């Protein structure tokens, strides 16, 4: 978690905004959790932890997909940890939609995806995608075909202070926490941190961890 915060130049107070969804009693027991991480640490109970492999985001993500496919999982939902509005219900709905669709996509506010659900047999659809260009969702929608893709509601993900400011103006239940984080610094410092965040954002494009994969 501290690595994720540092890459975004976020203070420790922003930690709850990047927490993974709770995998408690409200989460279906039929769903196994696989967490891919560079540190080997887990912030949730019960996941199977894998060390991520690959020199860039695309390689790490594709290797994560291949890992769960080789473990025999038929349906996979992949998520990141930077969408504070993501909840267990979104994951449940994605699995349900996979019964009749090739892909289920959760579009973020910039054109990327906070959630991608697919069958292992269709994982080739995710190869050679131009990730982290804010065109992920459009590329996958075109590859899968509109009739075979289900779209979840658009949600905000948090890669920069600008994203945090936008999220703070939404009606999301966690928006008050974003406003609190922003209140910790003055307007002048906000401008400075935003400048630093541009550098952090470029670093994140090169080094970002792939989203954890949830397989059932």
C-alpha positions in Angstrom: 0.0 0.0 0.0 2.8 2.5 0.9 4.2 1.9 -2.6 0.9 2.7 -4.2 0.5 5.9 -2.2 4.1 7.0 -3.0 3.6 6.5 -6.7 0.7 8.9 -6.6 2.3 11.3 -4.2 -0.7 10.8 -1.9 -0.4 11.2 1.9 -1.0 8.3 4.3 -4.5 9.7 5.0 -5.5 8.6 1.5 -4.9 5.0 2.3 -8.6 4.0 2.8 -9.3 5.3 -0.8 -7.0 2.6 -2.2 -8.1 -0.3 0.0 -9.2 -3.4 -1.8 -12.9 -4.4 -1.5 -13.8 -6.2 1.7 -13.9 -10.0 1.1 -16.1 -10.7 4.1 -19.4 -12.6 4.5 -21.0 -10.4 1.8 -18.6 -11.8 -0.8 -19.6 -15.1 -2.5 -17.7 -18.0 -0.9 -17.4 -19.6 -4.4 -15.0 -16.9 -5.5 -11.3 -17.5 -4.9 -9.1 -14.5 -4.5 -5.7 -14.2 -6.1 -3.5 -11.2 -5.3 -0.6 -10.3 -7.6 2.0 -8.1 -5.8 5.6 -7.0 -6.0 6.1 -7.2 -2.3 4.4 -10.5 -1.3 2.3 -8.7 1.4 -1.4 -8.8 1.5 -3.9 -6.3 2.9 -6.9 -8.7 2.8 -7.6 -12.1 4.4 -7.4 -15.3 2.6 -6.0 -14.5 -0.9 -3.6 -16.7 -2.7 -0.6 -14.4 -3.2 1.6 -14.5 -6.3 4.7 -12.5 -7.1 4.1 -10.5 -10.3 6.4 -11.2 -13.2 7.2 -9.0 -16.1 9.1 -5.8 -17.0 6.1 -3.6 -17.7 2.4 -3.5 -16.9 1.3 -5.4 -20.0 3.7 -8.3 -19.3 2.7 -8.5 -15.6 -1.0 -8.4 -16.4 -0.8 -11.0 -19.1 1.4 -13.2 -16.8 -1.2 -12.9 -14.0 -4.0 -13.9 -16.4 -2.0 -16.9 -17.6 -1.3 -17.9 -14.0 -5.0 -18.2 -13.1 -5.9 -19.8 -16.4 -3.3 -22.5 -15.9 -4.7 -23.1 -12.4 -7.9 -24.2 -14.1 -10.2 -21.2 -13.6 -12.8 -20.6 -16.3 -14.1 -17.2 -15.3 -11.8 -14.4 -14.1 -12.5 -10.8 -12.9 -9.4 -8.6 -12.7 -9.5 -5.4 -10.7 -7.1 -2.7 -9.5 -6.9 -1.1 -6.1 -7.2 2.5 -7.3 -11.0 2.7 -7.7 -12.5 3.7 -4.3 -16.1 3.2 -5.6 -15.5 -0.5 -6.4 -17.4 -2.9 -4.2 -17.9 -6.7 -3.9 -21.3 -6.3 -5.7 -19.5 -5.1 -8.8 -17.5 -8.3 -8.9 -20.5 -10.4 -8.3 -22.4 -8.6 -11.2 -19.4 -9.1 -13.5 -19.4 -12.9 -12.8 -23.1 -13.0 -13.5 -22.8 -11.1 -16.8 -20.1 -13.5 -18.0 -22.8 -16.2 -18.3 -23.9 -14.5 -21.5 -21.1 -12.1 -22.5 -17.4 -12.5 -23.6 -16.2 -9.5 -21.7 -17.5 -7.4 -18.8 -15.8 -4.0 -18.5 -15.9 -1.4 -15.8 -15.0 1.9 -17.5 -13.1 4.5 -15.5 -13.7 8.2 -15.9 -10.6 8.6 -18.2 -11.3 5.8 -20.7 -9.5 3.0 -18.9 -10.9 0.1 -17.0 -11.3 -0.4 -13.2 -12.6 -4.0 -13.8 -12.2 -6.5 -16.6 -14.0 -9.8 -16.6 -13.5 -12.6 -19.1 -13.4 -16.3 -19.6 -10.0 -18.0 -19.7 -10.8 -19.3 -23.2 -11.1 -15.7 -24.4 -8.0 -14.3 -22.7 -6.4 -13.7 -26.1 -8.7 -10.7 -26.3 -6.5 -9.0 -23.7 -3.2 -9.5 -25.4 -1.3 -6.6 -27.0 -3.8 -4.0 -25.7 -2.2 -0.5 -25.4 -2.6 -0.2 -21.6 -2.4 3.0 -19.6 -3.4 5.2 -22.6 -6.9 5.8 -21.5 -8.2 3.8 -24.4 -8.3 0.4 -22.8 -12.1 0.3 -22.6 -12.6 1.3 -26.2 -10.1 -1.2 -27.5 -11.6 -4.1 -25.6 -15.1 -3.1 -26.5 -14.1 -3.2 -30.2 -12.3 -6.5 -29.8 -15.1 -8.2 -28.0 -17.9 -6.7 -30.2 -20.6 -4.4 -28.6 -23.1 -7.2 -28.6 -20.8 -9.5 -26.6 -19.6 -7.0 -24.0 -21.4 -5.8 -20.9 -20.5 -2.4 -19.4 -20.7 -1.6 -15.7 -21.3 2.0 -14.5 -18.4 4.4 -15.0 -16.4 5.0 -11.8 -13.5 7.2 -10.8 -10.0 5.7 -10.3 -7.3 7.7 -8.6 -4.0 8.0 -10.4 -3.2 11.7 -9.6 -4.2 14.6 -7.4 -6.4 15.8 -10.3 -8.3 12.6 -10.1 -8.6 13.0 -6.3 -10.1 16.5 -6.8 -12.6 15.2 -9.3 -13.6 12.3 -7.1 -14.1 14.7 -4.2 -16.9 16.4 -6.1 -18.8 13.2 -6.8 -21.6 11.8 -4.7 -19.7 8.7 -3.8 -19.9 7.7 -0.1 -16.1 8.0 0.1 -15.9 11.4 -1.5 -15.9 13.0 1.9 -12.6 11.3 2.6 -11.1 12.7 -0.6 -12.3 16.2 0.5 -10.6 15.6 3.9 -7.3 14.6 2.2 -7.4 17.7 0.0 -8.2 19.8 3.1 -4.9 18.8 4.6 -3.0 20.9 2.2 -3.5 24.5 1.0 -4.2 25.6 -2.6 -0.5 26.5 -3.2 0.7 23.1 -2.0 -1.9 21.4 -4.1 -0.4 23.0 -7.2 3.1 21.8 -6.2 1.9 18.2 -5.5 0.0 18.1 -8.8 3.3 18.9 -10.5 5.1 16.2 -8.7 2.2 13.8 -9.4 2.8 14.2 -13.1 6.3 12.6 -12.6 4.8 9.9 -10.4 2.1 9.2 -13.0 4.8 8.5 -15.7 6.6 6.3 -13.3 3.4 4.4 -12.6 2.8 3.7 -16.3 6.2 2.0 -16.4 6.0 0.2 -13.0 2.3 -0.3 -12.0 1.4 -3.6 -10.6 -1.3 -5.5 -12.5 -4.7 -5.7 -10.8 -5.4 -8.6 -8.5 -7.2 -11.4 -10.3 -10.3 -12.9 -8.8 -11.2 -16.3 -10.3 -14.1 -18.6 -9.8 
